[in-house]
Amino acid sequence: MLIKTRLLISFMLIGLLPAGILAMVSLWTASTALEQQAYNQLTSIKQIKHKQIDDYLSARKGDLSVIAKKWQLLVEQNPTLSNSELAHNYHSLFDTFITEKGFYDFFVIERDGLISYTVAKESDYKTNLVTGPFNSSGLATLFTQVISSKKFILADYSAYAPSNNEPAAFIGIPVIINGQVNSVLALQLSIDAINAIMQQRDGMGETGESYLVGNDFRMRSDSYLDPINHTVIASFAGSVEANGVDTVAVRRGLQGVSDTEIIIDYNGNPVLSAYLPYTFAGLKWVLLAEIDKAEAFAPVYKLYWIIAAIFVITVLSVAVATVLIARSVLKPLGGEPIEMRKISERIAAGDLREQFSRDENAIGVYGAMRQMNTYLTSVIGTIVETTAQLASTATQTSAASEQANASLQEQHANIEQVAEAIQQTSHSIDEVATNARTVADLSLDAEKTSLSANQTLRDTVVQMEALSTAVENSETAIKEVEYNTQNISRVIEVIQAVTEQTNLLALNAAIEAARAGEHGRGFAVVADEVRQLAQKTQASTADIENMIASLQSTSQTAVSEMHASAEATKQTITAANDSASLLEQSVHQINQIALSAQTIAQAAQEQSATTEEISYNVESIRQAAIDNAAGADQVTSASLELDKQSKTLKQVTSAFKLPQQLN
């Protein structure tokens, strides 16, 4: 995997995992807070409505108590009037009272159940609640309970035929005079008054509503959201399934539970519901305050989009930052580390045939490796060429030395012959003259041969000096290679430092993930993967270091070999100079022999007198010839050693694989 891709994945994980976790935690916290806020608002509305209904019914109870006391005084003050007559005398008072207080009707019921007075004068007027047609109505039930308990009673809503069979609720109180129930006063509650309380919707949005449900699952107040099918009238006229409310909240409320939760309402929509049981004077209702989940959580959904947008922006920012960081990391390297590692391995193995990119952006380590490869190719190519030339020169020098040695051996034999001729000089002057001329001729030949050998040795010295210079240049070049590999080592140390820092960051991330518990488990796995990647990178870097160390070791070995070659070359030059000096002495001595032979030829008469001196000179010449032969042997040995060193150098340079054009 390319380092740019690995960096992108790593930075995405490092940057986006915390951002994602933070976003999820923030979203969960905010949604929980907003949900709790919605529940709190519904709970507040629920409590407010509870108090308003309680205050309303308590006020109506108080109204009935006040009118009962007033009625008791009227009865006591007018003992001659019947309850019907007395009530009709104050009809305007009662009419004004129910209008101002919001009641539907007012009843005066005799002790025997006869309705002797009503304000509305509906079909129940002058009927008997015990024996009449409405003896099973809610008003009849109220009358019976008041007579039996002699206290305030509230009868729950039920269909009431005299009021067009619409639901009606009643409150009643006994009028006791002299310890006996004189009559029962009753008020018919208005549905509109309770609806006015329950349909106050301040702060409830578009889908919020509050309503009352009885223990029969029928409406006790009209629904705001469904004013057709879920009104009090429609609920009692229709069925519970179509017009009532049989939800989880209602059932739990009837069980005495007060709570807030998300339920499915009577319309089949998920809603946030706050409910509580409501009891008053025997009533058993459930008060509910609800709002659609979609509206209640609209701020949460908006927050979802905001956090999603922030997350997308974060992703783009991390991606851009990763690309920039990857470029800044790769720029000093000049290329992918994996590619450069392979190149280093090939160079370390002596393969200099790598085709480097000529891109101007290929700088840094990659550019340095390209320069190193180019320089090594040039140096090794020069060494190979010089080695070939050195081998050729050594071969030629060896051949020339062998020829010189043969000439010196021949010269030695001739000198021996001269010595013998000198010994025979006493036998014949003519023979001496002849031999003298022969010696003169041989001396001239020997002089020419010695001069040729001397010139050959001088040429060898010049070539050996050139070879020594080339070897020293090679040693300097290889030292430069060693210096460049040390620079590569420093870059590798930087990579190791970055890898160690990445490993440390991954470890810190793993610790933070461990602190996060269950939420950080996935992040801990990613952090562990990042740490393993860092360790693998560190191991790869160590491998590169080992390869660089191997290259440095090879360079040092080459330097040592070049140094040894330079020393051997210098010794060879010294030996060649010595041989040249000896040859110069030989030339000089041969020249002396030639002069002596000429003198012998010119003055054969004097040869007899100077035989002993000539014999001495011939002995000196013979000794010089022996020395020349020894020098020639040394030149031959040096040439053989030079040939051996050139073969060794060729073997060393053969480990390098050069481009085809340099082979």
C-alpha positions in Angstrom: 0.0 0.0 0.0 1.3 3.4 -1.0 2.3 5.7 1.9 -0.1 8.4 0.7 -2.9 5.9 0.9 -1.8 4.7 4.3 -1.5 8.3 5.5 -5.0 9.1 4.2 -6.5 6.1 6.0 -4.6 6.7 9.2 -5.5 10.4 9.3 -9.1 9.6 8.5 -9.3 7.2 11.3 -7.4 9.4 13.7 -9.3 12.5 12.7 -12.7 11.2 12.1 -13.1 8.6 14.8 -12.9 11.2 17.6 -15.0 13.5 15.5 -17.6 10.8 14.9 -17.6 9.8 18.6 -17.9 13.4 19.6 -20.7 13.9 17.1 -22.6 10.9 18.3 -22.1 11.8 22.0 -23.1 15.4 21.2 -26.1 14.2 19.2 -27.1 11.8 21.9 -26.7 14.4 24.6 -28.5 17.1 22.7 -31.3 14.8 21.6 -31.7 13.5 25.1 -31.8 17.1 26.4 -34.3 18.2 23.7 -36.4 15.1 24.4 -36.4 15.8 28.1 -37.2 19.4 27.4 -40.2 18.3 25.3 -41.3 15.9 28.1 -40.8 18.6 30.7 -42.9 21.0 28.7 -45.7 18.4 28.3 -45.4 17.6 32.0 -45.8 21.3 32.8 -48.8 21.6 30.5 -50.3 18.4 32.1 -49.9 19.8 35.6 -51.3 23.2 34.6 -54.3 21.5 32.9 -54.8 19.3 36.0 -54.9 22.3 38.2 -57.2 24.3 35.9 -59.7 21.4 35.7 -59.4 20.9 39.4 -60.0 24.6 40.0 -62.9 24.6 37.6 -64.7 21.7 39.3 -63.9 23.0 42.7 -65.3 26.3 41.7 -68.5 24.7 40.4 -68.8 22.8 43.6 -68.4 26.1 45.5 -71.0 27.7 43.2 -73.4 24.9 44.0 -72.8 25.2 47.7 -73.4 28.9 47.6 -76.7 28.5 45.8 -77.7 25.7 48.1 -77.2 27.9 51.2 -79.2 30.7 49.4 -81.9 28.2 48.6 -82.1 26.9 52.1 -82.6 30.5 53.4 -85.3 31.1 50.8 -87.1 27.9 51.8 -86.9 28.8 55.5 -88.1 32.3 54.8 -91.0 31.2 52.7 -92.6 28.2 54.4 -95.9 28.6 52.6 -94.5 28.4 49.1 -93.6 25.1 47.4 -90.2 24.6 46.0 -91.5 25.0 42.4 -93.3 28.3 43.2 -90.2 29.6 45.1 -87.9 28.7 42.3 -90.0 30.2 39.6 -90.2 33.4 41.7 -86.4 33.6 41.4 -86.1 32.3 37.8 -84.3 35.4 36.5 -81.7 35.0 39.3 -81.0 31.3 38.4 -81.0 32.1 34.7 -78.4 34.8 35.2 -76.4 32.5 37.5 -76.0 29.7 35.0 -75.2 32.1 32.2 -72.5 33.8 34.1 -71.0 30.6 35.6 -71.2 28.7 32.3 -73.6 26.0 33.4 -76.0 24.3 30.9 -79.0 24.0 33.3 -80.1 24.2 36.9 -82.5 21.7 38.6 -84.6 21.7 41.8 -85.5 18.0 42.5 -88.0 17.2 45.1 -87.3 14.6 47.8 -89.4 12.0 45.9 -87.5 12.5 42.7 -89.8 15.0 40.9 -88.0 17.7 38.9 -90.0 20.6 40.0 -87.9 23.3 38.3 -85.3 23.7 35.5 -84.0 26.8 33.8 -83.9 25.2 30.3 -87.3 23.5 30.6 -86.3 20.6 28.5 -88.2 17.3 28.4 -87.0 16.3 31.8 -89.0 19.1 33.4 -91.8 17.8 35.7 -90.6 14.2 35.3 -89.8 11.8 38.2 -86.2 10.5 38.4 -87.4 7.5 40.3 -90.4 6.4 38.4 -90.2 8.5 35.2 -88.7 7.8 31.8 -85.3 9.1 32.8 -84.8 7.0 35.9 -81.6 5.4 34.3 -80.0 8.7 33.3 -77.0 10.3 34.8 -79.2 12.8 36.6 -81.2 10.0 38.2 -78.0 8.3 39.3 -76.8 11.6 40.8 -80.1 12.1 42.7 -80.0 8.6 44.1 -76.4 9.0 45.4 -77.0 12.4 46.9 -80.1 11.2 48.8 -78.2 8.2 50.1 -75.0 10.0 51.0 -76.4 13.4 51.8 -73.3 15.1 50.4 -71.9 16.6 47.2 -71.9 14.2 44.3 -70.5 14.5 40.7 -72.0 12.3 38.0 -69.7 11.5 35.1 -70.6 12.2 31.5 -73.2 10.0 29.9 -75.8 10.4 27.1 -78.7 12.4 28.4 -81.9 12.1 26.3 -83.5 15.5 27.3 -80.4 17.3 25.9 -80.7 15.7 22.4 -79.0 12.6 23.8 -75.8 14.4 24.0 -73.4 13.6 26.9 -73.9 15.5 30.1 -72.3 15.6 33.5 -74.1 16.7 36.7 -73.2 17.9 40.2 -75.7 17.8 43.0 -76.0 18.7 46.7 -78.7 18.1 49.2 -80.7 20.9 50.9 -81.2 19.8 54.5 -83.7 21.6 56.7 -84.3 20.4 60.3 -82.1 17.4 59.7 -84.2 16.2 56.7 -83.5 16.4 53.0 -85.8 19.0 51.7 -84.7 18.8 48.1 -81.7 18.2 45.8 -80.1 21.0 43.8 -78.3 20.0 40.6 -76.3 21.8 37.9 -75.6 20.4 34.4 -72.0 21.1 33.5 -71.2 22.7 30.1 -68.9 20.8 27.7 -67.7 24.1 26.3 -66.2 25.2 29.7 -64.0 22.1 30.0 -63.1 22.3 26.3 -62.1 26.0 26.7 -59.6 24.9 29.4 -58.3 21.8 27.6 -57.9 23.6 24.3 -55.7 26.4 25.5 -52.6 25.6 23.4 -50.0 28.2 24.3 -46.5 26.8 23.5 -47.8 23.5 22.1 -46.9 24.0 18.5 -48.9 22.7 15.5 -49.6 19.1 16.7 -49.7 19.6 20.5 -53.0 19.1 22.4 -54.3 18.2 25.8 -57.5 16.2 26.4 -59.5 14.2 29.0 -60.5 10.5 28.7 -62.9 8.7 31.0 -62.6 5.2 32.4 -64.9 4.0 29.5 -62.2 5.2 27.0 -64.5 7.9 25.7 -63.6 11.6 25.4 -64.3 14.0 28.2 -63.0 17.0 26.2 -62.9 17.6 22.4 -59.7 16.8 20.5 -58.0 19.8 18.8 -56.4 17.6 16.1 -59.6 15.7 15.2 -62.5 17.9 15.9 -64.9 15.6 14.0 -64.3 12.1 15.1 -62.8 12.7 18.6 -65.2 15.0 20.3 -67.2 14.3 23.5 -70.4 14.1 21.4 -68.9 11.9 18.7 -67.2 9.7 21.3 -70.5 8.9 23.1 -72.4 8.7 19.8 -69.9 6.3 18.1 -67.7 3.4 19.2 -64.5 3.4 21.3 -62.5 2.0 18.4 -63.5 4.8 16.0 -64.2 7.7 18.4 -62.6 6.8 21.7 -59.1 6.7 22.9 -57.8 3.3 24.0 -54.0 3.8 24.1 -51.2 2.6 26.3 -51.1 6.0 28.0 -54.9 5.9 28.8 -54.7 2.4 30.2 -51.7 3.1 32.4 -53.3 6.4 33.5 -56.4 4.5 34.6 -54.1 2.2 36.5 -53.0 5.2 38.5 -49.6 5.7 36.7 -48.3 9.1 35.9 -45.5 9.1 33.3 -44.1 10.4 30.1 -43.3 8.2 27.1 -43.5 7.8 23.3 -46.8 6.0 22.3 -49.0 5.6 19.3 -51.9 7.9 19.6 -55.6 7.5 18.5 -54.6 8.6 14.9 -51.8 6.0 14.7 -49.0 8.5 14.9 -46.0 8.3 17.3 -46.4 11.0 19.9 -44.7 12.2 23.1 -47.4 11.7 25.8 -47.5 13.0 29.3 -50.4 11.6 31.3 -51.7 11.3 34.8 -54.8 10.0 36.5 -57.4 12.6 37.5 -59.9 12.0 40.3 -62.5 14.4 41.7 -65.6 13.5 43.7 -65.7 10.0 42.4 -64.5 10.8 38.9 -61.8 8.6 37.3 -60.4 10.3 34.3 -57.0 10.5 32.5 -55.5 13.8 31.6 -53.1 13.7 28.6 -50.8 16.3 27.0 -49.3 15.1 23.7 -47.3 16.3 20.7 -46.3 14.5 17.6 -42.8 13.0 17.8 -41.8 14.5 14.4 -42.6 18.1 15.7 -41.1 17.5 19.1 -37.9 16.1 17.7 -37.7 18.6 14.8 -34.8 20.5 16.6 -33.1 17.1 17.0 -33.5 16.3 13.3 -32.2 19.8 12.5 -29.3 19.0 14.8 -28.7 15.8 12.9 -28.3 17.7 9.7 -26.1 20.3 11.3 -23.8 17.6 12.8 -23.8 15.7 9.5 -22.8 18.9 7.6 -20.0 19.5 10.2 -18.9 15.9 9.8 -18.8 16.1 6.0 -16.8 19.4 6.3 -14.5 17.6 8.8 -14.0 14.7 6.4 -13.1 17.1 3.6 -10.8 19.1 5.8 -9.0 15.9 7.1 -8.7 14.7 3.5 -7.2 17.9 2.3 -4.9 18.1 5.3 -3.9 14.5 4.7 -3.0 15.2 1.1 -1.0 18.2 2.1 0.8 16.3 4.9 1.5 13.4 2.6 3.0 15.7 0.1 5.2 17.4 2.8 6.3 13.9 4.0 7.0 12.6 0.5 8.7 15.7 -0.8 11.9 15.2 1.3 11.8 11.6 0.3 11.2 12.2 -3.4 9.1 9.1 -3.8 7.5 6.1 -2.2 9.6 4.5 0.6 8.8 1.0 -0.7 10.1 1.9 -4.1 13.3 3.5 -2.7 13.9 0.5 -0.4 13.8 -1.8 -3.5 16.2 0.5 -5.3 18.5 0.6 -2.3 18.4 -3.2 -2.1 19.4 -3.5 -5.8 22.2 -0.9 -5.4 23.4 -2.8 -2.3 23.5 -6.0 -4.4 25.6 -4.2 -6.9 22.9 -3.7 -9.6 23.5 -0.2 -11.0 21.1 -0.6 -13.9 18.2 1.2 -12.2 16.3 3.5 -14.6 15.5 6.6 -12.4 12.8 9.0 -13.2 13.9 12.3 -14.7 11.0 14.1 -13.2 12.0 17.5 -11.6 9.9 16.6 -8.6 12.0 13.5 -7.9 14.1 15.2 -5.3 15.1 14.5 -1.7 16.3 11.0 -0.9 15.1 9.7 -4.3 17.1 12.4 -6.1 20.2 11.7 -3.9 19.9 8.0 -4.7 19.7 8.8 -8.4 22.9 10.9 -8.1 24.5 8.2 -6.1 23.6 5.6 -8.7 24.9 7.8 -11.5 28.1 8.5 -9.6 28.7 4.9 -8.7 28.0 3.9 -12.3 30.6 6.4 -13.5 33.2 5.4 -10.9 32.7 1.6 -11.3 32.8 2.0 -15.1 36.0 3.9 -14.9 37.5 1.3 -12.5 36.4 -1.5 -14.9 38.1 0.3 -17.8 41.2 1.0 -15.8 41.4 -2.6 -14.6 41.2 -3.8 -18.2 44.0 -1.4 -19.2 46.0 -2.4 -16.1 45.7 -6.1 -17.0 46.8 -5.4 -20.5 49.7 -3.3 -19.3 50.7 -6.0 -16.8 50.7 -8.6 -19.5 52.8 -6.5 -21.8 55.2 -5.6 -18.9 55.6 -9.3 -18.1 56.3 -10.2 -21.7 58.9 -7.4 -22.0 60.5 -8.5 -18.7 60.8 -12.0 -20.0 62.4 -10.7 -23.2 64.8 -8.5 -21.2 65.7 -11.5 -19.0 66.4 -13.6 -22.0 68.6 -10.9 -23.5 70.5 -10.6 -20.2 71.0 -14.3 -20.1 72.3 -14.2 -23.6 74.5 -11.3 -22.6 75.8 -13.3 -19.6 76.7 -16.1 -21.9 78.5 -13.8 -24.3 80.5 -12.2 -21.5 81.5 -15.7 -20.4 82.7 -16.3 -24.0 84.6 -13.0 -23.8 86.3 -14.1 -20.6 87.3 -17.3 -22.3 88.6 -15.4 -25.3 90.6 -13.1 -23.1 92.1 -16.2 -21.4 93.1 -17.4 -24.9 94.5 -14.0 -25.9 98.0 -15.1 -25.0 97.7 -17.9 -27.6 97.0 -15.7 -30.5 96.9 -11.9 -31.0 94.8 -12.5 -34.1 92.3 -14.5 -32.1 92.3 -11.6 -29.6 91.6 -9.1 -32.3 88.9 -11.2 -33.7 87.3 -11.7 -30.3 87.7 -8.0 -29.6 85.7 -7.1 -32.6 83.1 -9.7 -31.6 83.0 -8.2 -28.2 82.6 -4.8 -29.6 79.7 -5.9 -31.8 78.0 -7.8 -28.9 78.5 -4.8 -26.6 76.7 -2.5 -29.1 73.9 -5.0 -29.3 73.8 -5.3 -25.5 73.7 -1.5 -25.2 70.8 -1.3 -27.6 68.9 -4.0 -25.8 69.6 -2.4 -22.4 68.5 0.9 -23.7 65.3 -0.7 -25.0 64.7 -2.5 -21.7 65.4 0.8 -19.8 62.9 2.7 -22.0 60.3 -0.1 -21.4 60.7 0.1 -17.7 60.3 3.9 -17.8 57.1 3.5 -19.8 56.0 0.9 -17.2 56.7 3.4 -14.4 54.6 6.1 -16.1 51.7 3.6 -16.6 51.9 2.4 -13.0 51.8 6.0 -11.8 48.7 6.6 -13.9 47.2 3.4 -12.4 48.1 4.6 -8.9 46.3 7.9 -9.6 43.2 6.0 -10.9 43.1 3.8 -7.8 43.3 6.8 -5.5 40.5 8.4 -7.4 38.4 5.2 -7.0 39.2 5.2 -3.3 37.9 8.8 -3.0 34.8 8.1 -5.0 33.9 5.1 -2.8 34.4 7.2 0.3 31.9 9.7 -1.2 29.5 6.8 -1.6 30.0 5.9 2.1 29.3 9.6 3.0 26.1 9.5 0.9 24.9 6.3 2.6 25.5 8.1 6.0 23.2 10.9 4.8 20.6 8.2 3.9 21.0 6.8 7.4 20.1 10.2 8.9 16.9 10.4 6.8 16.0 6.9 8.0 16.5 8.1 11.6 13.9 10.9 10.8 11.5 8.3 9.5 12.1 6.2 12.6 11.3 9.2 14.8 8.1 9.8 12.9 7.2 6.1 13.2 7.9 6.1 17.0 5.7 9.3 17.4 2.9 7.6 15.4 3.3 4.5 17.6 3.1 6.7 20.7 0.0 8.5 19.4 -1.7 5.2 18.6 -0.9 4.0 22.2 -2.4 7.2 23.7 -5.5 6.8 21.4 -5.8 3.2 22.7 -5.6 4.4 26.3 -8.3 7.1 25.7 -10.4 4.4 23.9 -10.0 2.2 27.0 -11.2 5.0 29.2 -14.3 5.5 26.9 -15.3 1.9 27.7 -17.8 0.3 25.4 -18.0 3.3 23.1 -14.3 3.3 22.6 -14.0 -0.4 21.8 -14.0 0.1 18.0 -11.6 3.0 18.3 -9.3 0.9 20.4 -9.2 -1.7 17.6 -8.4 1.0 15.1 -5.7 2.5 17.4 -4.2 -1.0 17.7 -4.1 -1.3 13.9 -2.4 2.1 13.6 0.2 1.0 16.2 0.8 -2.3 14.3 1.3 -0.3 11.1 3.8 2.0 12.9 5.7 -1.1 14.2 5.8 -2.6 10.7 7.1 0.7 9.3 9.7 0.7 12.1 10.7 -2.8 11.2 10.9 -1.9 7.5 13.0 1.1 8.4 15.3 -1.1 10.4 15.7 -3.4 7.4 16.6 -0.3 5.3 19.2 0.6 8.0 20.7 -2.9 7.8 20.9 -2.6 4.0 22.6 0.8 4.3 25.0 -0.6 6.8 25.8 -3.5 4.4 26.4 -0.9 1.6 28.6 1.1 4.0 30.5 -2.1 4.9 30.9 -3.0 1.2 32.1 0.5 0.5 34.7 0.3 3.3 35.9 -3.0 2.0 36.3 -1.5 -1.5 38.2 1.4 0.0 40.5 -1.0 1.8 41.0 -3.0 -1.4 41.7 0.2 -3.4 44.1 1.4 -0.7 46.0 -2.0 -0.9 46.0 -1.7 -4.7 47.5 1.8 -4.5 50.2 0.6 -2.1 51.0 -2.4 -4.3 51.2 -0.1 -7.3 53.6 2.3 -5.5 55.8 -0.6 -4.6 55.8 -1.8 -8.2 56.8 1.7 -9.3 59.6 1.7 -6.8 60.8 -1.7 -8.0 60.6 -0.5 -11.7 62.6 2.6 -10.9 65.3 0.4 -9.3 65.3 -1.8 -12.3 65.7 1.2 -14.6 68.6 2.4 -12.5 70.3 -1.0 -12.8 69.7 -1.0 -16.5 71.2 2.4 -16.8 74.3 1.1 -15.0 74.3 -1.9 -17.3 74.1 0.4 -20.3 77.0 2.4 -18.9 79.1 -0.8 -18.3 78.2 -2.2 -21.7 79.4 1.1 -23.2 82.6 0.7 -21.3 82.9 -2.8 -22.8 82.3 -1.4 -26.2 85.1 1.2 -25.7 87.4 -1.5 -24.4 86.7 -3.8 -27.4 87.3 -0.9 -29.8 90.6 -0.2 -28.0 91.5 -3.9 -28.3 90.6 -3.8 -32.0 92.7 -0.7 -32.6 95.6 -1.8 -30.6 95.8 -5.5 -30.8 99.5 -5.2 -30.0 98.6 -3.8 -26.6 96.2 -6.6 -25.8 98.8 -8.9 -24.5 100.1 -6.2 -22.1 96.6 -5.4 -20.8 95.1 -8.9 -20.8 94.9 -8.9 -17.0 93.2 -5.5 -17.0 90.7 -6.8 -19.6 90.1 -9.9 -17.7 89.3 -7.8 -14.6 86.9 -5.6 -16.7 85.2 -8.7 -18.1 84.7 -10.0 -14.6 83.0 -6.8 -13.7 80.9 -7.0 -16.8 79.9 -10.5 -15.9 78.9 -9.4 -12.3 76.9 -6.5 -13.8 75.1 -9.0 -16.1 74.3 -11.2 -13.1 72.8 -8.1 -11.3 70.9 -7.1 -14.5 69.5 -10.6 -14.6 68.4 -10.3 -11.0 66.7 -7.0 -11.7 65.0 -8.5 -14.7 63.7 -11.2 -12.4 62.3 -8.6 -10.0 60.6 -6.8 -12.9 59.0 -10.1 -14.0 57.9 -10.8 -10.4 56.4 -7.3 -10.1 54.6 -7.7 -13.4 53.1 -11.0 -12.3 52.0 -9.3 -9.0 50.5 -6.4 -11.0 48.6 -8.9 -13.1 47.3 -10.7 -10.0 46.2 -7.4 -8.5 44.4 -6.4 -11.7 42.5 -9.7 -11.7 41.5 -9.2 -8.0 40.3 -5.7 -8.9 38.4 -7.0 -11.8 36.8 -9.7 -9.6 35.7 -7.0 -7.1 34.2 -4.7 -9.8 32.4 -7.7 -11.5 30.0 -7.7 -8.5 28.5 -4.5 -9.9 25.9 -4.7 -12.8 26.3 -1.6 -15.0 24.0 -0.3 -17.7 24.4 -1.9 -21.1 26.1 1.1 -22.7 28.9 0.9 -20.1 29.5 -2.9 -20.3 
